[in-house]
Amino acid sequence: MNVNLLFQCFEGTLNQSGEVRNQAEQKLRELSKIPGFVGACLDILSNSEVPESVKLSTSLYLKNKIYYGWSKRSKSSNDLLNIAIDEDEKPVVKDMFINALVQCSHSNPNCVRMLLPALTTIVEEEYPQGRWDGLLAESFRLLSTNDIDSAYVGLLALSEIFRTFRWSENDERQNLERLIVQHFDDLLAYANQLIQSPNALDDNKIGSMLKLIVKIYKFITYHDFPHTLQTPERFIPWANFHVAIIEIPLSNNFLESVDKESRKNYQWVKAKKWAYSNMLRLFQRYASESLTRKFSYDEFKQIYLKDFLPNLLQLYFQQIEQWGASKLWLSDECLYNILSYIEHTLTQKVSWLMVKPHYATILQHIVFPILSPDSDTLETFENDPREYIHRHLETWNDDYSPDVAAVSLLVTAVHKRSKTTLEPTLTFVTETLNAIKSSSNEFQSLPLEQAVKVESCLRIISNITDRLTSPKSPYGRAMEVFLHAYVFPFFNSEYGFLRARVCELCSKLSDYEFVKDNSVPIIYEGVMHCFNDESGFLPVKLLAAFALQSFVDNPVFRESLSTIVVPTMQSLLQLSNEFESDVISGVIREFVEQFSRELQPFSVDLTNNLVQQFLKLAIELNDASNVDINTFSGGDLPDESDKEMAALSILSTIISILLSFENSTEIIESLEQSFYPAAEFILLNDMENFYREVCEFVENSTFLLRKVSPISWKVLELIGDCNRKEDSMVAFHLEDFMMAISNYLIYGKQELKQNQFYTNILFEIYQTATANDNEDKDLDEMCVVFEFAQKMTLAFGDKIPEQYLSTFLTTSANAIEVEKDGLKTHLNYGVNAFNVILASIVHYPSQSLNFLHHRQLLTTFLEIWIQFYLPKFTRVIDIKLSIMATLSLLTQVPVQEYSSLQIEAVYLKLGPMLNDLFSRLPVALKALQDKRQEFSSDAFGKFDDFDSEWNDYESDDEDAADDAEEYLKFLNGEANGLHMVHESGDFLEQDDMDELEEDPLSGSVLDDVNVYELFQLRFSTLQQTDPEKYQNFVNSMSLEDQQSFVRTLNAK
């Protein structure tokens, strides 16, 4: 490869002339296909005379070339990048790569950062396979030089080497133990030298190198803890190294020259973050008692708890105290890890005893000030309400936020150590609020510095409300007095963040049993005042909406809202437009369900509005999904999950609206018209995350109408078009599509029998789903395929095309052959596969028997069906189907055919079988009816998750860990007991039979089949057309079976 020519190409790509750039890029594409291209790029990077701009261009191209071309695990939209790097060139590249990084590190550090993903790719592919053994020695050699840039590259390489051990356990990585013994003492000595270097704190490179060493330790201890690092001789020095990084203060020069927002990007701050994180991980995973603990390293646990934890905990308390006094700056991530560490001490018996005397201090000087909003938070409330909601109001915030950690610490303390912590918490909050109330004229003249303290107090109470308001809580009655004195007044506060907080707190009180008559009316008036907030503060309106949702079934709220539900709903829709969140749609859905009668005139307009909101989100999601991800770096990929959740919730709300009008055919048909644009957009644009909602809408609309409307047939056409696309995901989501397909077959079967166009759509979906001989499908996925075939066979009956029947039988027979030995253990799979054949027997008994005989499966099928499956059937569908198949075998198959197939004995069993099935059918029908009544009733009890915990309130907090240990022993004993039941076989069979439960909310293609009438019709016809066969059949039964037969024959 001509390196000079390649250099000219990269240089040309930076030229201002578009023509020159295009020519250079074209030539670069040609050169990139030639072996030696990667090595030539590395030559350019290793040349100190090459301008940095050219090196950056070369680094970018080389990074992508290696990332996509070194292995086949990643694929680029640029086909040139997917061309595999020549195997003969790879050893040369590995020899040159580290040297190129060293050369770049001297004068072009940006190139090093850009090439790091390429290094990760090569090491990940080569080192574990023993194809880059020299890298370790070369890395440590670089550490031994006096050149800090070379040493930095050495640490980069070591970090990638030890990253390969991150997810393996000790038994799988015994060579790691050898590497630790050989090299980690030297690595630690080097790390300590870095810390002690002159002016180390002002050197960002040293901070970066220490961060790499800390991450090396993280990689090898994250999933399992190497035995050689558990010994005191190695653990204590490495732990002290982490403490040294944690303890060393950042330089005044740095703190004065860098603003708070930018500090977290400083390498020393990152090193501290990972040091805190490592200490937390060791404590949680290897030095704690836990019901989910996988590793048991008792000797290490004793060392950690006895020799290390007390000193570290003391250091953390000192740092928190200095932070509270503004004498120490801590990044949010560092503070988060400190609080998480303290929280975990609360859960462990040994460490809890150390923390217990300090709880009041933790509450007053850690939790309380952290939960008091600072000026930045208040500015966010005013100017970026969406960010404020995400950061301070959403319970699922997963950022490294100190306030999130503080709340978690508080909740753990109050829930795990109630006896010690709950009363002091409530006392502190009450005294604080009382002092503020006294100094502010009953909260009437509240300065901002006091208002933020109120916010902290209310947030504390909000997060422990469940404990305070539980029916068995000793503070239950006092809570109502507290609310009137310290919460309700802030519905009218001049501070929007307090109005939002009081609404949030009240949203958790809907199950609380108020004694005072005016309590709920005060909440209603306050919530509505905030909901109609003229200040326009989004968080206030949002939290008020949540409170409305919580209380919507309260009589006071229901009565008052029923007269203004339409304008309230319009306000909710406007709020939903302003803030993309699934929770707003949840509020709307709750209102629809509670006020369906009042909203009926508004239902179509409401649905149209929701569909427009959905389409707005769907268009944005679709546009985002079509962006080339290769144009983004890893951290820049947009997160569209909030939009997607909001869109899903809107669709669910539309379905709730539909279900609210089950007795109004005209409205349902109008709602179908309104929903169609959403279904059309989803299916035309292959938005698979919304397939289920489209199918659920069709399922419900067809069920409510008891017919398939023209709109629903148009949706089926769209599904067919979607299925025909090359990369269609319809078959992958077949279980979701079966919700709609089942109802097409139930309520549209007459149209399907007459309209080959629609029939072909269904069969094409089946063919797509069974392509590739089902080799990639698991048993559950095959059950859906069987269900599809069974329902089509029964729906079409004797009008089913021969091609369809043959395909269905063949697929099922193949499946039975593949799982022949597992048919008695995988009952769900076996029964569904057999039901396809039984459905075929109903209308084509002789053809089906001969097919099975030809496939040498007839004996297997009859034996398992009659002797194993049939006695276990409890579902109506299985019993009905077996009755219908048995009737066809008895009345439509000549007796001599049983002889030719050598199954005469089966014929003699059919009569008693039929009697048994009819005797069990009423029981199955009643069970199904009971389930339907259960689902349609509102008699669902409410759970009180915390009452049982209050039963143990008087027990000693110190016993918690002992209780956990006893519970762990109990679980182990239970597991052993279950193992014994498994071995007996009975438990396993019962478990599998549970999989065959019947869905009480779904219709069946056999719902309109009266098997009693069918029985009477078939046997009266047989008696008239072949009296001899009829009489022989009756005579073949015992007297008792004959009596049962006659009763069924005469049943009405």
HELIX and SHEET records of a PDB file:
HELIX    1   1 VAL A    3  GLY A   12  1                                  10    
HELIX    2   2 GLY A   18  LEU A   31  1                                  14    
HELIX    3   3 PHE A   37  SER A   46  1                                  10    
HELIX    4   4 GLU A   52  GLY A   69  1                                  18    
HELIX    5   5 ASP A   79  ASN A   82  5                                   4    
HELIX    6   6 LYS A   90  SER A  107  1                                  18    
HELIX    7   7 PRO A  109  GLU A  126  1                                  18    
HELIX    8   8 TYR A  127  GLN A  129  5                                   3    
HELIX    9   9 GLY A  134  SER A  144  1                                  11    
HELIX   10  10 ILE A  148  ARG A  163  1                                  16    
HELIX   11  11 ASN A  170  GLU A  172  5                                   3    
HELIX   12  12 GLN A  174  ILE A  195  1                                  22    
HELIX   13  13 ALA A  200  ASP A  202  5                                   3    
HELIX   14  14 ASN A  204  THR A  221  1                                  18    
HELIX   15  15 HIS A  227  GLN A  230  1                                   4    
HELIX   16  16 PRO A  232  GLU A  247  1                                  16    
HELIX   17  17 ASN A  252  SER A  257  1                                   6    
HELIX   18  18 LYS A  260  ARG A  263  1                                   4    
HELIX   19  19 GLN A  267  TYR A  286  1                                  20    
HELIX   20  20 ASP A  298  ILE A  303  1                                   6    
HELIX   21  21 TYR A  304  PHE A  308  3                                   5    
HELIX   22  22 LEU A  309  GLY A  324  1                                  16    
HELIX   23  23 ASP A  332  THR A  347  1                                  16    
HELIX   24  24 LYS A  349  VAL A  355  1                                   7    
HELIX   25  25 LYS A  356  HIS A  358  5                                   3    
HELIX   26  26 TYR A  359  ILE A  362  1                                   4    
HELIX   27  27 LEU A  363  VAL A  367  3                                   5    
HELIX   28  28 PHE A  368  LEU A  371  1                                   4    
HELIX   29  29 SER A  375  ASN A  383  1                                   9    
HELIX   30  30 PRO A  385  TYR A  388  1                                   4    
HELIX   31  31 ILE A  389  LEU A  393  3                                   5    
HELIX   32  32 PRO A  402  LYS A  416  1                                  15    
HELIX   33  33 SER A  418  SER A  439  1                                  22    
HELIX   34  34 LEU A  448  ASN A  463  1                                  16    
HELIX   35  35 THR A  465  THR A  469  1                                   5    
HELIX   36  36 GLY A  476  TYR A  486  1                                  11    
HELIX   37  37 PHE A  488  ASN A  492  5                                   5    
HELIX   38  38 GLY A  496  CYS A  506  1                                  11    
HELIX   39  39 SER A  519  PHE A  531  1                                  13    
HELIX   40  40 LEU A  538  PHE A  551  1                                  14    
HELIX   41  41 PRO A  555  SER A  562  1                                   8    
HELIX   42  42 VAL A  565  GLU A  578  1                                  14    
HELIX   43  43 ASP A  582  GLN A  594  1                                  13    
HELIX   44  44 SER A  596  LEU A  599  1                                   4    
HELIX   45  45 GLN A  600  PHE A  602  5                                   3    
HELIX   46  46 SER A  603  SER A  625  1                                  23    
HELIX   47  47 ILE A  629  THR A  631  5                                   3    
HELIX   48  48 GLY A  634  ASP A  636  5                                   3    
HELIX   49  49 SER A  641  LEU A  659  1                                  19    
HELIX   50  50 THR A  665  LEU A  684  1                                  20    
HELIX   51  51 GLU A  688  PHE A  690  5                                   3    
HELIX   52  52 TYR A  691  LEU A  705  1                                  15    
HELIX   53  53 PRO A  710  ARG A  724  1                                  15    
HELIX   54  54 LEU A  734  TYR A  747  1                                  14    
HELIX   55  55 LYS A  749  GLN A  754  1                                   6    
HELIX   56  56 GLN A  756  ALA A  769  1                                  14    
HELIX   57  57 ALA A  771  ASN A  774  5                                   4    
HELIX   58  58 LEU A  779  PHE A  796  1                                  18    
HELIX   59  59 GLY A  797  LYS A  799  5                                   3    
HELIX   60  60 GLU A  802  VAL A  818  1                                  17    
HELIX   61  61 LYS A  820  GLY A  822  5                                   3    
HELIX   62  62 LEU A  827  HIS A  843  1                                  17    
HELIX   63  63 PRO A  845  HIS A  854  1                                  10    
HELIX   64  64 LEU A  858  GLU A  863  1                                   6    
HELIX   65  65 ILE A  864  TYR A  869  3                                   6    
HELIX   66  66 LEU A  870  LYS A  872  5                                   3    
HELIX   67  67 VAL A  876  GLN A  892  1                                  17    
HELIX   68  68 VAL A  895  SER A  900  1                                   6    
HELIX   69  69 GLU A  904  SER A  936  1                                  33    
HELIX   70  70 ASP A  947  ASN A  951  1                                   5    
HELIX   71  71 ASP A  957  ASP A  959  5                                   3    
HELIX   72  72 ALA A  960  SER A  984  1                                  25    
HELIX   73  73 ASP A  986  ASP A  994  1                                   9    
HELIX   74  74 VAL A 1011  THR A 1025  1                                  15    
HELIX   75  75 PRO A 1027  ASN A 1035  1                                   9    
HELIX   76  76 LEU A 1039  LEU A 1049  1                                  11    
END                                                                             
